[in-house]
């Protein structure tokens, strides 16, 4: 992979599928022998179906760091900020070249909510080894992130079962 030039992807928007697209890309890359890591920001410690499956896939490491973001109150924001310090540290290390593909899942959301610093996230992007394929997911991509990316996809919600009061289902939404 030494001659490979990595690109920066952003999957953003209010629609479903950002994480799913990023994880699918990691599966595709792992199938071609890429060494991949998925760092999940603000997903909490509850195992999702994807975590269970991907932990068994060779060449894919998954780290769930930080707690879920519950609300806009100051105490919750500070707690989430502190919980994401390990995620930011892991992200800085991951883009150094050990991995061919790095997914920073929900990092865009964390930055748009102000629980991680946008400038810190941009520095991680700028510091990545040129061979690293980097994918960031989450709602509310800042224009500076969009400008830094090579590929930006916006997931647009047209209709969702949540709008009719349906709850998230194991195996489908998590």
Backbone as a printed PyTorch tensor [residue, N CA C, xyz], in Angstrom:
tensor([[[  0.8110,  -1.1930,   0.0000],
         [  0.0000,   0.0000,   0.0000],
         [  0.8620,   1.2680,   0.0000]],

        [[  2.1850,   1.1330,  -0.0400],
         [  3.0900,   2.2710,   0.1090],
         [  2.9180,   3.3270,  -0.9800]],

        [[  2.5640,   2.9150,  -2.2100],
         [  2.4170,   3.8720,  -3.3050],
         [  1.0070,   4.4660,  -3.3800]],

        [[  0.1570,   4.0640,  -2.5050],
         [ -1.2420,   4.4710,  -2.5320],
         [ -1.4050,   5.9020,  -2.0250]],

        [[ -2.2550,   6.6530,  -2.6890],
         [ -2.6180,   7.9920,  -2.2330],
         [ -4.0220,   7.9010,  -1.6600]],

        [[ -4.1740,   8.2300,  -0.3860],
         [ -5.4720,   8.1660,   0.2630],
         [ -6.2690,   9.4330,   0.0450]],

        [[ -7.5770,   9.2840,   0.0550],
         [ -8.4820,  10.4150,  -0.0830],
         [ -9.2420,  10.6400,   1.2230]],

        [[ -9.8830,  11.7810,   1.3130],
         [-10.6890,  12.1340,   2.4800],
         [-12.1500,  12.1190,   2.0440]],

        [[-12.9600,  11.3130,   2.7430],
         [-14.3930,  11.2050,   2.4670],
         [-15.1560,  11.8050,   3.6420]],

        [[-16.2720,  12.4360,   3.3470],
         [-17.2050,  12.8650,   4.3890],
         [-18.5820,  12.3840,   3.9890]],

        [[-19.2310,  11.6530,   4.9080],
         [-20.6210,  11.2340,   4.7360],
         [-21.4170,  11.9980,   5.7760]],

        [[-22.2670,  12.9030,   5.3200],
         [-22.9850,  13.8130,   6.2120],
         [-24.4580,  13.8710,   5.8260]],

        [[-25.2250,  14.6810,   6.5320],
         [-26.6360,  14.8840,   6.2330],
         [-27.5310,  14.3250,   7.3200]],

        [[-28.8260,  14.6080,   7.1780],
         [-29.8020,  14.1950,   8.1810],
         [-30.3600,  12.8000,   7.9290]],

        [[-30.0450,  12.1980,   6.8010],
         [-30.5890,  10.8820,   6.4660],
         [-29.8060,   9.7370,   7.0640]],

        [[-30.4260,   8.5830,   7.0700],
         [-29.8400,   7.3420,   7.5660],
         [-28.8160,   6.8260,   6.5560]],

        [[-27.7560,   6.2050,   7.0440],
         [-26.8310,   5.5170,   6.1530],
         [-25.3930,   5.9830,   6.1810]],

        [[-25.0720,   6.9900,   6.9620],
         [-23.6970,   7.5150,   6.9910],
         [-22.7240,   6.4740,   7.5550]],

        [[-23.0500,   5.9610,   8.7260],
         [-22.1930,   4.9420,   9.3440],
         [-22.1890,   3.6800,   8.5010]],

        [[-23.3440,   3.2870,   8.0030],
         [-23.4440,   2.0770,   7.1920],
         [-22.5510,   2.1690,   5.9630]],

        [[-22.5370,   3.3190,   5.3040],
         [-21.6810,   3.5090,   4.1270],
         [-20.2090,   3.4010,   4.5030]],

        [[-19.8340,   4.0190,   5.6140],
         [-18.4310,   3.9840,   6.0510],
         [-18.0030,   2.5610,   6.4140]],

        [[-18.8710,   1.8350,   7.1160],
         [-18.5370,   0.4660,   7.5040],
         [-18.4730,  -0.4400,   6.2820]],

        [[-19.3510,  -0.2110,   5.3220],
         [-19.2910,  -0.9720,   4.0750],
         [-17.9840,  -0.7370,   3.3400]],

        [[-17.5030,   0.4950,   3.3510],
         [-16.2200,   0.8050,   2.7170],
         [-15.0820,   0.0860,   3.4310]],

        [[-15.1670,   0.0230,   4.7740],
         [-14.1360,  -0.6920,   5.5400],
         [-14.1480,  -2.1840,   5.2030]],

        [[-15.3230,  -2.7750,   5.0690],
         [-15.4230,  -4.1920,   4.7030],
         [-14.8190,  -4.4170,   3.3180]],

        [[-15.1400,  -3.5430,   2.3820],
         [-14.5760,  -3.6500,   1.0270],
         [-13.0510,  -3.5650,   1.0730]],

        [[-12.5410,  -2.5960,   1.8140],
         [-11.0830,  -2.4120,   1.8970],
         [-10.4160,  -3.6150,   2.5690]],

        [[-11.0080,  -4.0990,   3.6660],
         [-10.4410,  -5.2620,   4.3650],
         [-10.4030,  -6.4760,   3.4470]],

        [[-11.4130,  -6.6050,   2.5970],
         [-11.4540,  -7.7080,   1.6390],
         [-10.3310,  -7.6530,   0.6240]],

        [[ -9.7500,  -6.4840,   0.4550],
         [ -8.5990,  -6.3070,  -0.4500],
         [ -7.2800,  -6.2360,   0.3040]],

        [[ -7.3110,  -6.5890,   1.5910],
         [ -6.0810,  -6.6530,   2.3690],
         [ -5.6930,  -5.3730,   3.0790]],

        [[ -6.5360,  -4.3560,   3.0460],
         [ -6.2370,  -3.1110,   3.7530],
         [ -6.3430,  -3.3480,   5.2590]],

        [[ -5.5100,  -2.6670,   5.9980],
         [ -5.5730,  -2.6540,   7.4560],
         [ -6.4600,  -1.4720,   7.8590]],

        [[ -7.5830,  -1.7460,   8.5190],
         [ -8.5970,  -0.7210,   8.7880],
         [ -8.8620,  -0.5630,  10.2780]],

        [[ -9.2130,   0.6570,  10.6620],
         [ -9.6880,   0.9230,  12.0150],
         [-10.9050,   1.8310,  11.9360]],

        [[-11.8760,   1.5160,  12.7840],
         [-13.0870,   2.3180,  12.9010],
         [-13.1150,   2.8490,  14.3230]],

        [[-13.0600,   4.1660,  14.4600],
         [-13.1310,   4.8060,  15.7730],
         [-14.5000,   5.4670,  15.8510]],

        [[-15.3200,   4.9780,  16.7750],
         [-16.6830,   5.4820,  16.8960],
         [-16.7680,   6.4940,  18.0300]],

        [[-17.0950,   7.7280,  17.6590],
         [-17.3090,   8.8190,  18.5970],
         [-18.7790,   8.7940,  19.0170]],

        [[-19.0660,   9.0360,  20.2510],
         [-20.4230,   9.2520,  20.7640],
         [-21.3990,   8.1060,  20.4820]],

        [[-20.9180,   6.8860,  20.3910],
         [-21.8070,   5.7460,  20.1940],
         [-22.0790,   5.0360,  21.5160]],

        [[-21.3880,   5.4370,  22.5730],
         [-21.5840,   4.7780,  23.8600],
         [-20.9170,   3.4220,  23.8810]],

        [[-21.1550,   2.6870,  24.9250],
         [-20.5180,   1.3820,  25.0900],
         [-21.4130,   0.2250,  24.6730]],

        [[-22.6780,   0.5010,  24.3470],
         [-23.5880,  -0.5550,  23.9340],
         [-23.1360,  -1.1100,  22.5900]],

        [[-22.9710,  -2.4110,  22.5390],
         [-22.5390,  -3.0540,  21.2990],
         [-23.6550,  -3.0040,  20.2680]],

        [[-23.3320,  -2.5710,  19.0690],
         [-24.2790,  -2.6240,  17.9690],
         [-24.0330,  -3.8950,  17.1660]],

        [[-24.9570,  -4.2360,  16.3030],
         [-24.7980,  -5.4300,  15.4800],
         [-23.5410,  -5.3680,  14.6240]],

        [[-23.2150,  -4.1650,  14.1440],
         [-22.0320,  -4.0250,  13.3000],
         [-20.7500,  -4.2950,  14.0840]],

        [[-20.7240,  -3.9010,  15.3550],
         [-19.5330,  -4.1110,  16.1810],
         [-19.2730,  -5.5990,  16.3660]],

        [[-20.3190,  -6.3410,  16.6410],
         [-20.1990,  -7.7860,  16.8310],
         [-19.6480,  -8.4560,  15.5800]],

        [[-20.1880,  -8.0980,  14.4400],
         [-19.7600,  -8.7190,  13.1850],
         [-18.3610,  -8.2780,  12.7750]],

        [[-18.1170,  -6.9790,  12.8070],
         [-16.8320,  -6.4700,  12.3220],
         [-15.6590,  -6.8890,  13.1950]],

        [[-15.9100,  -7.1440,  14.4690],
         [-14.8100,  -7.5940,  15.3310],
         [-14.2710,  -8.9590,  14.8930]],

        [[-15.0510,  -9.6920,  14.1020],
         [-14.6130, -10.9970,  13.6010],
         [-13.9480, -10.9170,  12.2270]],

        [[-13.9560,  -9.7320,  11.6100],
         [-13.3830,  -9.5720,  10.2710],
         [-11.8870,  -9.2830,  10.3960]],

        [[-11.0650, -10.1080,   9.7390],
         [ -9.6330,  -9.8120,   9.7570],
         [ -9.3590,  -8.4290,   9.1590]],

        [[ -8.3800,  -7.7590,   9.6750],
         [ -7.9280,  -6.4460,   9.1950],
         [ -8.8190,  -5.2860,   9.6060]],

        [[ -9.8180,  -5.5100,  10.4420],
         [-10.6440,  -4.4070,  10.9240],
         [-10.5970,  -4.3700,  12.4490]],

        [[-10.1910,  -3.2100,  12.9690],
         [-10.2470,  -2.9590,  14.4140],
         [-11.3550,  -1.9480,  14.6520]],

        [[-12.0720,  -2.1100,  15.7680],
         [-13.1470,  -1.1640,  16.1120],
         [-12.9030,  -0.6800,  17.5260]],

        [[-12.9820,   0.6300,  17.7070],
         [-12.8850,   1.2370,  19.0350],
         [-14.0970,   2.1280,  19.2380]],

        [[-14.8760,   1.8520,  20.2690],
         [-16.0420,   2.6810,  20.6250],
         [-15.5960,   3.5530,  21.7910]],

        [[-15.4240,   4.8270,  21.5240],
         [-14.8900,   5.7420,  22.5290],
         [-15.8310,   6.9200,  22.7230]],

        [[-15.9900,   7.3270,  23.9420],
         [-16.8890,   8.4350,  24.2340],
         [-18.2770,   7.9340,  24.5400]],

        [[-19.0370,   8.7630,  25.2190],
         [-20.3920,   8.3740,  25.5850],
         [-21.3980,   9.0360,  24.6590]],

        [[-22.6140,   8.5200,  24.6880],
         [-23.6860,   9.1030,  23.8840],
         [-23.9320,  10.5440,  24.3110]],

        [[-24.3000,  11.3640,  23.3560],
         [-24.6660,  12.7510,  23.6400],
         [-26.1580,  12.7760,  23.9120]],

        [[-26.5500,  13.2290,  25.1020],
         [-27.9550,  13.1760,  25.4990],
         [-28.6640,  14.4950,  25.2540]],

        [[-28.0760,  15.5910,  25.6590],
         [-28.7930,  16.8560,  25.5180],
         [-27.8730,  18.0480,  25.5170]],

        [[-28.4520,  19.2050,  25.2950],
         [-27.6400,  20.4090,  25.1440],
         [-27.2430,  21.0800,  26.4560]],

        [[-27.5090,  20.4470,  27.6080],
         [-27.1450,  21.1190,  28.8570],
         [-25.6370,  21.1070,  29.0560]],

        [[-25.1390,  22.1050,  29.7590],
         [-23.6910,  22.3120,  29.9160],
         [-23.0000,  21.1290,  30.5770]],

        [[-23.6280,  20.5180,  31.5740],
         [-23.0090,  19.3880,  32.2670],
         [-22.8190,  18.2110,  31.3210]],

        [[-23.8190,  17.9330,  30.4920],
         [-23.7110,  16.8250,  29.5530],
         [-22.6340,  17.1040,  28.5090]],

        [[-22.5780,  18.3270,  28.0330],
         [-21.5620,  18.6960,  27.0410],
         [-20.1650,  18.4810,  27.6080]],

        [[-19.9260,  18.9170,  28.8240],
         [-18.6030,  18.7540,  29.4460],
         [-18.2540,  17.2800,  29.6500]],

        [[-19.2370,  16.4800,  30.0540],
         [-19.0030,  15.0450,  30.2440],
         [-18.6420,  14.3790,  28.9240]],

        [[-19.3640,  14.7270,  27.8670],
         [-19.0700,  14.1470,  26.5600],
         [-17.7000,  14.6120,  26.0660]],

        [[-17.3720,  15.8840,  26.2500],
         [-16.0530,  16.4000,  25.8470],
         [-14.9430,  15.5820,  26.4940]],

        [[-15.0550,  15.3670,  27.7850],
         [-14.0280,  14.5940,  28.5020],
         [-13.9680,  13.1560,  28.0080]],

        [[-15.1360,  12.5750,  27.7200],
         [-15.1630,  11.1800,  27.2790],
         [-14.5630,  11.0130,  25.8820]],

        [[-14.4930,  12.0980,  25.1040],
         [-13.9690,  12.0070,  23.7400],
         [-12.4690,  12.2850,  23.6280]],

        [[-11.8350,  12.6320,  24.7250],
         [-10.3770,  12.8350,  24.6800],
         [ -9.6520,  11.5790,  24.1770]],

        [[-10.0170,  10.3710,  24.6530],
         [ -9.3680,   9.1670,  24.1040],
         [ -9.6550,   8.9550,  22.6180]],

        [[-10.8440,   9.3320,  22.1580],
         [-11.1720,   9.1820,  20.7370],
         [-10.2930,  10.0900,  19.8850]],

        [[-10.1050,  11.3170,  20.3370],
         [ -9.2490,  12.2450,  19.5870],
         [ -7.8030,  11.7590,  19.5740]],

        [[ -7.3430,  11.2380,  20.6920],
         [ -5.9860,  10.6980,  20.7700],
         [ -5.8320,   9.4930,  19.8350]],

        [[ -6.8190,   8.6110,  19.8410],
         [ -6.7860,   7.4390,  18.9510],
         [ -6.8140,   7.8690,  17.4860]],

        [[ -7.6060,   8.8950,  17.1690],
         [ -7.6850,   9.3880,  15.7940],
         [ -6.3460,   9.9500,  15.3360]],

        [[ -5.6970,  10.7370,  16.1950],
         [ -4.3760,  11.2880,  15.8420],
         [ -3.3820,  10.1810,  15.5250]],

        [[ -3.3810,   9.1420,  16.3500],
         [ -2.4490,   8.0270,  16.1500],
         [ -2.8050,   7.2260,  14.8960]],

        [[ -4.0930,   7.0110,  14.6610],
         [ -4.5390,   6.1460,  13.5580],
         [ -4.1820,   6.6930,  12.1860]],

        [[ -4.1360,   8.0080,  12.0260],
         [ -3.8690,   8.5810,  10.7010],
         [ -2.3750,   8.6530,  10.3830]],

        [[ -1.5450,   8.1300,  11.2670],
         [ -0.0990,   8.2040,  11.0800],
         [  0.4830,   7.2590,  10.0510]],

        [[ -0.2980,   6.3040,   9.5620],
         [  0.2070,   5.4080,   8.5290],
         [  0.1410,   3.9380,   8.8800]],

        [[ -0.1570,   3.6060,  10.1350],
         [ -0.2840,   2.1980,  10.5200],
         [ -1.4840,   1.5510,   9.8260]],

        [[ -2.5270,   2.3380,   9.6010],
         [ -3.7480,   1.8410,   8.9660],
         [ -3.8580,   2.4060,   7.5540]],

        [[ -4.4190,   1.5940,   6.6680],
         [ -4.6650,   2.0360,   5.3000],
         [ -5.9620,   2.8230,   5.1990]],

        [[ -6.9420,   2.4470,   6.0140],
         [ -8.2330,   3.1130,   6.0110],
         [ -8.6360,   3.3990,   7.4560]],

        [[ -9.0130,   4.6420,   7.7160],
         [ -9.4300,   5.0790,   9.0520],
         [-10.8180,   5.6760,   8.9280]],

        [[-11.7440,   5.1930,   9.7650],
         [-13.0900,   5.7530,   9.8370],
         [-13.2370,   6.4570,  11.1820]],

        [[-13.6060,   7.7350,  11.1480],
         [-13.9140,   8.5020,  12.3520],
         [-15.4300,   8.6970,  12.3600]],

        [[-16.1170,   7.7020,  12.9060],
         [-17.5730,   7.6610,  12.8650],
         [-18.1620,   8.6140,  13.8970]],

        [[-19.0100,   9.5130,  13.4430],
         [-19.6690,  10.5520,  14.2390],
         [-18.7290,  11.6830,  14.6730]],

        [[-17.5320,  11.7380,  14.1230],
         [-16.6230,  12.8520,  14.4350],
         [-17.1820,  14.1700,  13.9040]],

        [[-17.8650,  14.1260,  12.7570],
         [-18.4570,  15.3410,  12.1980],
         [-19.5490,  15.8630,  13.1330]],

        [[-20.3870,  14.9630,  13.6380],
         [-21.4310,  15.3550,  14.5870],
         [-20.8190,  15.9440,  15.8460]],

        [[-19.8020,  15.2790,  16.3740],
         [-19.1460,  15.7650,  17.5980],
         [-18.6010,  17.1720,  17.3950]],

        [[-18.0130,  17.4260,  16.2280],
         [-17.4770,  18.7630,  15.9430],
         [-18.6080,  19.7730,  15.7560]],

        [[-19.6740,  19.3790,  15.0590],
         [-20.7670,  20.3290,  14.8190],
         [-21.4970,  20.6850,  16.1080]],

        [[-21.4980,  19.7840,  17.0860],
         [-22.1220,  20.0640,  18.3860],
         [-21.1720,  20.7670,  19.3530]],

        [[-19.9030,  20.8820,  18.9640],
         [-18.9250,  21.5590,  19.8110],
         [-18.3540,  20.7100,  20.9300]],

        [[-18.5570,  19.3890,  20.8700],
         [-17.9780,  18.5470,  21.9180],
         [-16.5580,  18.1000,  21.5860]],

        [[-16.1390,  18.2830,  20.3430],
         [-14.7190,  18.2640,  19.9950],
         [-14.4560,  19.5480,  19.2200]],

        [[-13.2330,  19.9880,  19.2340],
         [-12.8700,  21.2400,  18.5920],
         [-12.6860,  21.0350,  17.0870]],

        [[-13.3860,  21.8350,  16.2930],
         [-13.3050,  21.7310,  14.8350],
         [-11.8640,  21.8980,  14.3540]],

        [[-11.1270,  22.8340,  14.9460],
         [ -9.7350,  23.0400,  14.5300],
         [ -8.8840,  21.8100,  14.8340]],

        [[ -9.1530,  21.1410,  15.9640],
         [ -8.4260,  19.9020,  16.2780],
         [ -8.7200,  18.8220,  15.2430]],

        [[ -9.9860,  18.7100,  14.8480],
         [-10.3590,  17.7220,  13.8360],
         [ -9.6850,  18.0470,  12.5030]],

        [[ -9.6540,  19.3050,  12.1370],
         [ -8.9750,  19.7090,  10.9010],
         [ -7.4780,  19.4210,  10.9650]],

        [[ -6.8710,  19.5850,  12.1380],
         [ -5.4440,  19.2650,  12.2870],
         [ -5.1980,  17.7660,  12.1130]],

        [[ -6.1250,  16.9450,  12.5860],
         [ -5.9930,  15.5000,  12.3810],
         [ -6.0210,  15.1860,  10.8900]],

        [[ -6.9390,  15.8060,  10.1760],
         [ -7.0290,  15.6020,   8.7270],
         [ -5.7330,  16.0310,   8.0500]],

        [[ -5.2410,  17.2050,   8.4100],
         [ -4.0150,  17.7390,   7.7970],
         [ -2.7870,  16.9060,   8.1290]],

        [[ -2.7730,  16.2650,   9.2850],
         [ -1.5900,  15.5230,   9.7250],
         [ -1.5590,  14.0880,   9.2170]],

        [[ -2.6310,  13.6390,   8.5840],
         [ -2.6780,  12.2410,   8.1670],
         [ -1.5800,  11.9460,   7.1520]],

        [[ -1.0620,  10.7380,   7.2200],
         [ -0.1240,  10.2450,   6.2300],
         [ -0.8410,  10.2510,   4.8860]],

        [[ -0.1580,  10.6450,   3.8390],
         [ -0.7860,  10.7920,   2.5180],
         [ -1.3630,   9.4960,   1.9780]],

        [[ -0.9390,   8.3470,   2.5050],
         [ -1.4470,   7.0690,   2.0170],
         [ -2.7470,   6.6500,   2.7020]],

        [[ -3.1290,   7.3340,   3.7620],
         [ -4.2950,   6.9290,   4.5520],
         [ -5.5940,   7.4160,   3.9120]],

        [[ -6.5030,   6.4800,   3.6840],
         [ -7.8660,   6.7920,   3.2460],
         [ -8.6330,   7.1150,   4.5240]],

        [[ -9.2070,   8.2960,   4.6010],
         [ -9.8460,   8.7690,   5.8320],
         [-11.3160,   9.0700,   5.5650]],

        [[-12.1870,   8.4760,   6.3810],
         [-13.6280,   8.6890,   6.2550],
         [-14.1430,   9.2770,   7.5600]],

        [[-14.8730,  10.3890,   7.4450],
         [-15.5180,  11.0200,   8.6020],
         [-17.0160,  10.9960,   8.3730]],

        [[-17.7760,  10.6520,   9.4180],
         [-19.2230,  10.6220,   9.2850],
         [-19.8630,  11.5290,  10.3160]],

        [[-21.0960,  11.9330,  10.0290],
         [-21.8970,  12.6680,  10.9970],
         [-22.6570,  13.8220,  10.3730]],

        [[-23.6120,  14.2800,  11.1260],
         [-24.4700,  15.3890,  10.6890],
         [-23.7500,  16.7240,  10.8350]],

        [[-24.1230,  17.6750,   9.9900],
         [-23.6970,  19.0540,  10.1690],
         [-22.2680,  19.3550,   9.7680]],

        [[-21.7950,  18.8130,   8.6500],
         [-20.4170,  19.0660,   8.2120],
         [-20.1810,  20.5570,   7.9990]],

        [[-19.1950,  21.0800,   8.6690],
         [-18.7500,  22.4620,   8.5400],
         [-18.1460,  22.6510,   7.1450]],

        [[-18.2580,  23.8400,   6.6000],
         [-17.7110,  24.1170,   5.2730],
         [-16.2120,  23.8500,   5.2150]],

        [[-15.5040,  24.0800,   6.3250],
         [-14.0560,  23.8090,   6.3290],
         [-13.7650,  22.3200,   6.1550]],

        [[-14.6090,  21.4590,   6.7230],
         [-14.4460,  20.0150,   6.5160],
         [-14.7370,  19.6560,   5.0660]],

        [[-15.8010,  20.2210,   4.5380],
         [-16.1650,  19.9640,   3.1420],
         [-15.0320,  20.3950,   2.2160]],

        [[-14.4410,  21.5490,   2.4830],
         [-13.3310,  22.0410,   1.6630],
         [-12.1060,  21.1300,   1.7520]],

        [[-11.8830,  20.5280,   2.9070],
         [-10.7170,  19.6610,   3.1090],
         [-10.8920,  18.2870,   2.4640]],

        [[-12.1260,  17.9080,   2.1560],
         [-12.4310,  16.5660,   1.6510],
         [-12.2650,  16.4600,   0.1450]],

        [[-12.0350,  15.2180,  -0.2940],
         [-11.9960,  14.9020,  -1.7210],
         [-13.3560,  14.4140,  -2.2070]],

        [[-14.1290,  13.8110,  -1.3020],
         [-15.4300,  13.2410,  -1.6340],
         [-16.3900,  13.5820,  -0.5030]],

        [[-17.5210,  14.1710,  -0.8170],
         [-18.5400,  14.4930,   0.1830],
         [-19.8690,  13.9530,  -0.3200]],

        [[-20.5100,  13.1450,   0.5100],
         [-21.8330,  12.6220,   0.1970],
         [-22.7910,  13.0710,   1.2830]],

        [[-23.9260,  13.6210,   0.8570],
         [-24.9470,  14.0360,   1.8070],
         [-26.1080,  13.0490,   1.7480]],

        [[-26.4310,  12.4690,   2.9050],
         [-27.5850,  11.5850,   3.0310],
         [-28.7790,  12.4780,   3.3860]],

        [[-29.7940,  12.4430,   2.5580],
         [-30.9540,  13.3050,   2.7620],
         [-32.1480,  12.4550,   3.1890]],

        [[-32.7400,  12.8140,   4.3040],
         [-33.9190,  12.0920,   4.7780],
         [-35.1570,  12.5780,   4.0400]],

        [[-35.8680,  11.6680,   3.4460],
         [-37.1290,  11.9660,   2.7830],
         [-38.2910,  11.5140,   3.6900]],

        [[-38.1390,  10.3180,   4.2440],
         [-39.1520,   9.7340,   5.1100],
         [-38.4470,   8.7470,   6.0350]],

        [[-38.8710,   8.6690,   7.2860],
         [-38.2330,   7.7630,   8.2330],
         [-39.2810,   7.2420,   9.2180]],

        [[-39.2120,   5.9630,   9.5840],
         [-40.1720,   5.4060,  10.5510],
         [-40.1810,   6.1290,  11.8950]],

        [[-39.0860,   6.7360,  12.2900],
         [-39.0500,   7.4930,  13.5440],
         [-40.0910,   8.6110,  13.5260]],

        [[-40.3450,   9.1680,  12.3290],
         [-41.3210,  10.2490,  12.1990],
         [-42.7380,   9.7940,  12.5680]],

        [[-42.9920,   8.4930,  12.4520],
         [-44.2910,   7.9400,  12.8170],
         [-44.2660,   7.3410,  14.2280]],

        [[-43.2040,   7.6260,  14.9800],
         [-43.1130,   7.1580,  16.3590],
         [-42.5620,   5.7550,  16.5250]],

        [[-42.0720,   5.1510,  15.4710],
         [-41.4820,   3.8160,  15.5800],
         [-40.1250,   3.8860,  16.2390]],

        [[-39.8190,   2.8960,  17.0350],
         [-38.5370,   2.8380,  17.7470],
         [-37.4740,   2.1610,  16.8950]],

        [[-36.2190,   2.4070,  17.2420],
         [-35.0970,   1.7740,  16.5740],
         [-35.1480,   0.2560,  16.7990]],

        [[-34.7920,  -0.4970,  15.7610],
         [-34.8590,  -1.9520,  15.8170],
         [-33.4630,  -2.5670,  15.7690]],

        [[-33.2470,  -3.5390,  16.6400],
         [-31.9740,  -4.2680,  16.6480],
         [-31.7890,  -4.9410,  15.2860]],

        [[-30.5950,  -4.8270,  14.7530],
         [-30.2880,  -5.4390,  13.4690],
         [-30.5970,  -4.5530,  12.2750]],

        [[-31.3730,  -3.5020,  12.4740],
         [-31.6940,  -2.5820,  11.3880],
         [-31.1110,  -1.1930,  11.6730]],

        [[-31.4740,  -0.5920,  12.7980],
         [-30.9290,   0.7280,  13.1440],
         [-29.7110,   0.6380,  14.0620]],

        [[-29.5370,  -0.4690,  14.7440],
         [-28.3470,  -0.6290,  15.6010],
         [-27.9460,  -2.0820,  15.6870]]])
